[in-house]
Structure formats: structure tokens, C-alpha cells
Amino acid sequence: MSVLHVLFKVDGTEYAMPAADVVQMESFTGATPVPGAPAHVAGLVQVRGRVIPVVDARARFGLPATPATLDSRVVVGQLGERTVGLLVDSAREVVKLDPRTIQPPPPMVVERAKGYVKAVAQVGPRLVMLIDFPRVMGEETADVDGQR
């Protein structure tokens, strides 16, 4: 049975996460910095009356920072009771992924991606990396092999 996933881009690479984990996608107009927060935390934003922390995917993935554009999006997701945002370069597409097209990432990807990538999927001619959303967001409950 195919599962809906939200696709987003960071530095030209496509990533995905289950649509069931996504509350909404918002345009990014800037975040309020939080003193003492880790470098990958862009700050706080207000979404529908709620203040949520936003993790910058570029900083989290060790990529160079770039200014926000009109395409920049905050993918708002639910982690248990917490609502959190992931700042990405763009997010526009929702696709159905057939579980048969999803494979474990190659060992080199596993080593270099710090556990952020848990699988790779074929979407037509494109390869898309499925992220471990809790790990990317900094949840300590995710363990090394991505199981919780």
C-alpha cells in the first residue's frame, strides 16, 4: 500500500517524510533567534497562534547557509506532543511512495548522514532520501539504528 510523503529540497537534494507527520507547510519570513540555542536552531516562529522552534535543515545537514527566498518553507511536523518546524529551501510536492521502491541507504550515506537519512526511494527517475524526522529535529529518543 502506497504511503503519502511530503517532498522538500535542501541544497538541490530531494528529501521526504511521511505526510502523516506533517501538520502543515508555511512560508518562511524569518525566525526570532533564541540565545544559547544550538547553531542548527533557526529560532522561533508563530504558526496559527502557536510559537514553535524551527530547525534549519541546511545547518543540521552541515551545508552552507543561504538567504531565505520566496520558496523557503517551514515544514511543520508533530513529534509526540510537540509541534516543531524544519526550515527547507522549498516544499511543494506530495507523492505516494510504494514501499517496494524504498531501500536502505548505501553504507557511505549511513556513515556521513549521521542517521538523518533512513531510506532512499525511487520517484520516477529521481532518487529521494527519507529523513528520520525525530533525529533531524534533535529528539534524543531516536537511537542509532533509527528505531524508537
C-alpha positions as CSV (number, residue, x, y, z in Angstrom):
1,M,0.0,0.0,0.0
2,S,1.5,3.4,-1.0
3,V,2.1,6.0,1.7
4,L,1.8,9.7,1.1
5,H,5.1,11.6,1.6
6,V,5.9,15.3,1.5
7,L,8.9,16.1,-0.7
8,F,11.2,19.0,0.0
9,K,14.5,20.3,-1.2
10,V,17.6,21.3,0.6
11,D,20.7,22.4,-1.4
12,G,19.2,20.8,-4.6
13,T,18.7,17.4,-3.0
14,E,15.2,16.0,-2.5
15,Y,14.1,14.6,0.8
16,A,10.8,13.2,2.0
17,M,8.9,12.5,5.2
18,P,5.5,10.8,5.8
19,A,2.7,13.2,5.2
20,A,1.0,11.8,8.3
21,D,3.8,13.5,10.3
22,V,3.3,16.9,8.6
23,V,0.8,19.3,10.2
24,Q,1.2,22.0,7.5
25,M,3.8,23.9,5.4
26,E,4.3,27.6,5.9
27,S,6.2,30.3,4.0
28,F,9.3,31.4,5.9
29,T,9.6,35.1,6.7
30,G,12.2,34.8,9.4
31,A,12.6,33.5,12.9
32,T,13.2,35.1,16.3
33,P,16.7,33.9,17.4
34,V,16.9,32.1,20.7
35,P,20.0,33.0,22.8
36,G,22.1,29.9,23.6
37,A,20.3,27.7,21.2
38,P,22.3,25.2,19.1
39,A,23.5,26.5,15.8
40,H,21.0,24.4,13.8
41,V,18.1,26.1,15.6
42,A,16.9,28.9,13.3
43,G,14.7,30.3,16.1
44,L,11.1,30.6,17.0
45,V,8.2,31.3,14.6
46,Q,4.5,31.8,15.2
47,V,2.2,29.4,13.3
48,R,-1.6,29.8,13.8
49,G,-1.1,31.4,17.2
50,R,1.4,28.8,18.4
51,V,5.1,29.5,19.0
52,I,7.3,26.7,17.6
53,P,11.0,26.1,17.4
54,V,12.4,25.8,13.8
55,V,15.5,23.7,12.9
56,D,17.4,24.9,9.8
57,A,17.9,21.8,7.6
58,R,20.9,23.4,5.9
59,A,22.7,23.9,9.2
60,R,21.6,20.5,10.5
61,F,23.0,18.8,7.4
62,G,26.3,20.7,7.5
63,L,25.5,22.7,4.4
64,P,26.4,26.4,3.7
65,A,23.7,28.9,4.8
66,T,21.8,30.8,2.1
67,P,19.4,33.7,2.5
68,A,15.7,32.7,2.6
69,T,13.8,33.1,-0.6
70,L,10.2,33.2,-1.6
71,D,10.4,29.4,-2.0
72,S,11.7,28.8,1.6
73,R,9.3,26.8,3.7
74,V,8.8,25.6,7.2
75,V,7.6,22.0,7.2
76,V,5.6,21.9,10.5
77,G,5.6,18.4,12.0
78,Q,4.3,16.7,15.1
79,L,6.7,14.9,17.4
80,G,4.5,13.3,20.1
81,E,3.1,16.3,22.0
82,R,5.5,18.8,20.4
83,T,5.0,20.8,17.3
84,V,8.3,21.7,15.5
85,G,9.3,23.2,12.2
86,L,12.0,22.3,9.7
87,L,13.3,25.1,7.5
88,V,13.8,23.9,3.9
89,D,14.7,25.5,0.6
90,S,11.4,24.5,-1.0
91,A,8.5,22.2,-0.4
92,R,5.7,21.8,-2.9
93,E,5.1,18.2,-3.7
94,V,3.2,15.3,-2.1
95,V,3.7,11.9,-3.6
96,K,2.6,8.3,-3.0
97,L,5.6,6.1,-2.3
98,D,5.3,2.4,-2.9
99,P,7.1,0.6,0.0
100,R,8.7,-1.7,-2.7
101,T,10.6,1.4,-4.1
102,I,12.1,2.2,-0.6
103,Q,15.5,0.8,0.1
104,P,18.0,1.2,3.0
105,P,20.6,3.9,2.2
106,P,24.1,2.8,1.0
107,P,26.6,2.4,3.8
108,M,28.5,5.5,2.8
109,V,25.3,7.6,3.2
110,V,24.6,6.0,6.6
111,E,28.1,6.9,7.7
112,R,28.1,10.5,6.5
113,A,24.4,11.4,7.1
114,K,24.6,10.9,10.9
115,G,21.4,8.8,10.9
116,Y,19.4,11.7,9.4
117,V,18.6,9.6,6.3
118,K,16.8,6.3,7.0
119,A,16.0,5.2,3.4
120,V,16.2,6.0,-0.3
121,A,13.2,5.9,-2.6
122,Q,12.8,6.0,-6.4
123,V,10.2,8.6,-7.5
124,G,10.1,8.2,-11.3
125,P,13.6,9.0,-12.5
126,R,14.6,10.7,-9.2
127,L,16.1,9.4,-6.0
128,V,14.6,10.9,-2.8
129,M,16.1,10.5,0.7
130,L,13.6,9.7,3.5
131,I,14.6,11.5,6.7
132,D,14.4,10.4,10.3
133,F,12.4,13.4,11.3
134,P,12.8,13.0,15.1
135,R,16.6,12.6,14.7
136,V,16.9,15.6,12.4
137,M,14.9,17.7,14.9
138,G,17.2,16.7,17.7
139,E,15.0,14.3,19.6
140,E,17.1,12.2,21.9
141,T,14.5,9.4,21.8
142,A,15.8,8.2,18.4
143,D,18.6,5.7,18.8
144,V,21.4,4.8,16.5
145,D,19.6,2.5,14.1
146,G,16.6,4.8,13.8
147,Q,14.3,2.5,15.8
148,R,12.3,4.1,18.7
